[in-house]
Amino acid sequence: MAAAFVSSVLTLVACGGGAATQPSPTADRTACEVRFVTPEGFARTETFEEPYPDRVGVRLGWLDDQGRELHAFAGIPGEFGEGLPDAGTVELAAGGTGRLAGGVHQVWVLSWDEGGTCDPRVILGRGFDRKGFLELLRRAGVAAP
C-alpha cells in the first residue's frame, strides 16, 4: 500500500514525460542542483532529468538495505504532499523554512522555495517515522541542526 502511495506521488510530478536522455542544460537552460548529502547506508537508484524552457529539473532517488526510500527534487513542479496531513514546518540549514507533510504510511514530504527557477525543492521519504526523517534531513544538510 505504501509503495503504491509513493508511486502515485512520483507520478503526479512526472507527468511531463521527460527522461534521462532529454536535452542537457545549455546556456539558455539552468541545470537544477539537488543540495543533499547522501546519508550513510543509502545508495543512488535513479537520476531523472525533466527539461523545461528555462531549466532542467532533476529528481534523484536513493534506497537503503531496510527498503527505505528517499527522493529529492529540484525544479520539477508538482503537487508534492497532496493529500498528506500537514505536519508543521522545518527550519532549513541554508535558512528559511520548509513545509512538512506526512505520516500516512510512513511517507514524509518536505518542500520549500528558494526564490529561483529551480523551485520547488522537495525531499520525499518513505519508511521513516517523523523523528527518523527529520534526523536524516539534518545529516543530509537540509534541515538545521
Backbone torsions as a table, in degrees:
resi	resn	phi	psi	omega
1	MET	NA	-45.0	-179.8
2	ALA	-64.3	-40.1	179.6
3	ALA	-63.2	-37.9	177.8
4	ALA	-65.6	-37.1	179.7
5	PHE	-65.5	-47.7	179.0
6	VAL	-61.6	-41.7	178.4
7	SER	-59.3	-40.5	179.8
8	SER	-68.7	-35.0	176.7
9	VAL	-64.6	-44.7	179.6
10	LEU	-65.1	-35.6	178.4
11	THR	-64.4	-39.2	179.5
12	LEU	-58.4	-32.9	-176.2
13	VAL	-99.2	-4.5	-177.2
14	ALA	-111.4	20.7	-175.9
15	CYS	-70.9	-9.4	-177.3
16	GLY	-72.6	-13.5	175.8
17	GLY	80.1	15.0	-179.3
18	GLY	-74.8	167.6	177.2
19	ALA	-150.1	166.8	-177.8
20	ALA	-63.6	-14.1	-179.5
21	THR	-94.6	7.7	178.9
22	GLN	-67.9	166.5	-178.6
23	PRO	-55.8	142.0	179.2
24	SER	-78.5	168.2	178.1
25	PRO	-58.7	148.5	175.9
26	THR	-128.3	-175.8	177.4
27	ALA	-61.6	-26.5	-179.7
28	ASP	-89.2	-8.2	-173.0
29	ARG	-129.6	122.7	177.2
30	THR	-79.0	136.2	172.8
31	ALA	-88.4	115.8	179.6
32	CYS	-70.0	144.5	-180.0
33	GLU	-117.7	138.7	172.8
34	VAL	-93.6	117.4	178.2
35	ARG	-95.6	92.8	-172.1
36	PHE	-154.5	120.4	177.8
37	VAL	-84.7	120.9	-178.2
38	THR	-59.1	121.2	-179.9
39	PRO	-67.7	149.9	178.0
40	GLU	-56.2	136.7	178.0
41	GLY	92.6	-7.4	179.3
42	PHE	-104.6	141.6	177.8
43	ALA	-120.6	142.8	179.8
44	ARG	-64.8	133.3	179.3
45	THR	-115.2	-23.3	-177.4
46	GLU	-156.4	153.3	168.9
47	THR	-136.9	123.7	-176.4
48	PHE	-129.7	130.2	177.2
49	GLU	-114.0	135.9	179.1
50	GLU	-123.0	107.5	-178.2
51	PRO	-77.6	139.4	173.7
52	TYR	-129.5	166.7	-177.7
53	PRO	-56.5	-33.7	-175.1
54	ASP	-112.0	-0.9	-176.2
55	ARG	-162.7	167.8	169.2
56	VAL	-117.6	108.2	178.1
57	GLY	-73.6	155.5	-174.9
58	VAL	-133.3	141.5	169.3
59	ARG	-129.1	127.2	177.5
60	LEU	-118.4	145.9	179.4
61	GLY	-129.4	150.6	178.0
62	TRP	-139.1	158.6	178.7
63	LEU	-145.5	145.2	175.3
64	ASP	-113.0	177.2	-177.0
65	ASP	-65.9	-18.7	178.7
66	GLN	-87.7	-1.0	-179.6
67	GLY	85.5	7.7	177.4
68	ARG	-75.2	139.3	-178.0
69	GLU	-112.6	147.0	170.4
70	LEU	-131.9	141.4	174.0
71	HIS	-136.9	132.2	178.5
72	ALA	-119.3	134.3	-176.9
73	PHE	-123.5	143.4	171.3
74	ALA	-144.1	121.9	174.4
75	GLY	79.7	12.8	176.9
76	ILE	-111.5	111.0	-178.9
77	PRO	-70.1	153.2	178.5
78	GLY	176.0	179.6	-179.9
79	GLU	-103.1	68.0	-177.2
80	PHE	-67.2	130.6	177.8
81	GLY	78.7	5.2	179.6
82	GLU	-56.0	125.3	178.7
83	GLY	89.5	-11.8	177.0
84	LEU	-86.6	145.6	178.8
85	PRO	-67.3	145.4	175.2
86	ASP	-63.3	133.2	-178.8
87	ALA	-122.8	19.4	175.8
88	GLY	98.6	-156.2	-177.4
89	THR	-126.1	162.6	179.4
90	VAL	-133.3	130.6	174.5
91	GLU	-74.7	130.8	-176.0
92	LEU	-91.7	147.5	-179.0
93	ALA	-61.1	-34.6	-178.3
94	ALA	-87.3	5.7	-176.8
95	GLY	98.2	155.5	-178.7
96	GLY	91.7	-176.6	-175.0
97	THR	-133.8	139.0	176.0
98	GLY	-109.0	157.7	177.9
99	ARG	-97.2	127.9	179.0
100	LEU	-105.7	132.8	175.5
101	ALA	-133.7	151.0	173.5
102	GLY	137.7	-161.1	-176.3
103	GLY	113.4	-33.8	180.0
104	VAL	-67.9	127.1	179.5
105	HIS	57.1	26.7	-178.4
106	GLN	58.4	34.6	176.7
107	VAL	-106.0	130.9	-179.8
108	TRP	-129.4	144.6	178.4
109	VAL	-134.3	123.2	172.3
110	LEU	-110.4	125.4	-179.9
111	SER	-131.7	148.2	178.6
112	TRP	-160.3	163.5	175.3
113	ASP	-118.2	146.3	176.2
114	GLU	-112.1	-0.6	177.7
115	GLY	87.1	21.8	-179.3
116	GLY	-126.5	-175.9	-177.8
117	THR	-69.9	-16.3	-178.2
118	CYS	-95.3	16.7	172.1
119	ASP	-82.5	150.4	-0.4
120	PRO	-81.3	163.4	173.4
121	ARG	-114.8	135.8	-172.4
122	VAL	-145.3	141.2	168.4
123	ILE	-121.3	125.9	178.6
124	LEU	-116.2	132.4	178.2
125	GLY	-129.0	144.5	176.1
126	ARG	-132.0	134.9	178.9
127	GLY	102.2	13.8	-176.9
128	PHE	-118.0	148.9	163.4
129	ASP	-85.9	171.9	-175.7
130	ARG	-57.0	-49.4	-177.4
131	LYS	-60.2	-43.8	-179.7
132	GLY	-65.1	-39.1	179.1
133	PHE	-66.5	-44.5	-179.7
134	LEU	-65.5	-38.5	177.0
135	GLU	-63.9	-42.3	177.8
136	LEU	-62.1	-40.6	177.7
137	LEU	-62.9	-35.9	176.4
138	ARG	-67.1	-45.8	179.2
139	ARG	-64.1	-29.0	-179.3
140	ALA	-84.4	-0.8	178.1
141	GLY	79.7	15.6	-179.1
142	VAL	-94.0	-50.3	-179.2
143	ALA	-91.7	148.0	178.3
144	ALA	-67.8	147.8	179.0
145	PRO	-65.1	NA	NA
